[in-house]
Amino acid sequence: MIRHMMFALSVAVALDSQSVAQVSEHESGNALAGIDVLQRDGFRQLAGRNVGLITNHTGVNRDGISAVELLHAAKQVNLVALFSPEHGFAGKLDQARIGDAQDKTTGLKIHSLYGATRAPTPESLQGIDTLVFDIQDIGTRFYTYISTMGEAMKAAADQGIRFVVLDRPNPIGGIDVQGPVLDSGSESFVGFHAIPVRHGMTAGELARMFNAELQLGLDLELIAVEGWRRSEFFDATGLVWTNPSPNMRSLTQAHLYPGIGLLETTNLSVGRGTDTPFELIGAPWIEPRELARELNLADLAGIRFVPIRFTPDDSKFKDEQCGGVNFVVTNRERFDPLTTGLTIAITLHRLYPDDWETGSLNRLLSHVATRDAILAGKSLVEIREGYDAGLRDFVKRREAYLIYD
């Protein structure tokens, strides 16, 4: 239910006409995503509106019916145009640039927000008075769907267009906040705002933060999830898992991603081109038993490391045999993906200083002090000390934007 109802509503009023739809009492396993709440309420929140919908294959209700189909069929809603993020409208493309397309079901144009532009253009927003965002995020700063949302919010604010977020649960929970906060001046499409690697917020809560901290003055409405608590992972919601992108194929991979994804800008395979991306790492220059032994000696909570050899059939080290480790999460509640990722980085630098190429290590980390501490051979404790103050500050900042218990 709404977290501190009156406080949340007062914050909503203060933040330039932001509003939050009512959240019902919690009932485990029966969560309703924002699109389910909108449908149940007869689409009244969008009645009489000319809508542009930013979505992909994850934008479905509990029964698997797409938001596109639901809004197109709603008599009181005029669905004008569609917009798609990285990986395209169907979520199947893994390429650097995606073009516009047409939806076969509705005949509407699909404006790509991962092609010639990363934000809706004034031309694409013609005839639209409300932009609606419905995409499943996975709780990691550099997963680009929240960047797409942020860029669309800026465009909507510039054009005086209302913005509605159909919220969804954070699949890896809304309690734990981990990793360094993005350095000021390092903003990019894989780092839209000054948040930590694992932010512990939903897309709707992030939208409230973006609107306030970027001073967008946007007419923002959040249609909140019902029946979800911050402490819950996706498998407690009763919602059906849909792979949000081609290489994000399970809740386990989503949980590992904040720590393992950080490493893939280096000359290290994170399992793309295998059946289990982000559940393993490797490279031709790694001796698997040596790496597994050293990582297991670190005695990290909730995870063990198994030595393996594998040959990716795509992506980095395609058709080359790699030595590496497979990750076995033994206790999800105790497992810390950022501690794991940083420990792997420390260990790789110590064991393979001449082989591990770290020139792009900061691409997703986006925190120079942490990168430098790793390369200086600092301990995990020392590395954390370099970003703890920023993380504590973020925890205080985000409090005003949280709406779920």
Secondary structure, 3 states (H helix, E strand, C coil): CECCHHHHHHHHHHCCCCEECCCCCCCCCCCECHHHHHHHCCCHHHCCCEEEEEECCCCECCCCCEHHHHHHHCCCCEEEEEEECCCCCCCCCCCCCCCCEECCCCCCEEEECCCCCCCCCCCCCCCCCEEEEECCCCCECCCCHHHHHHHHHHHHHHHCCEEEEECCCCCCCCCCCEEEECCCCCCECCECCCCEEECCCCHHHHHHHHHHHCCCCCCEEEECCECCCCCCCHHHCCCCCCCCECCECCHHHHHHHHHHHHHCCCCCECCCCCCCCCCEEEECCCCHHHHHHHHHHCCCCCEEEEEEEECCCCCCCCCCCEEEEEEEECCCCCCCHHHHHHHHHHHHHHHCCCCCCCCCCHHHHCCHHHHHHHHCCCCHHHHHHCCHHHHHHHHHHHHHHCCEC
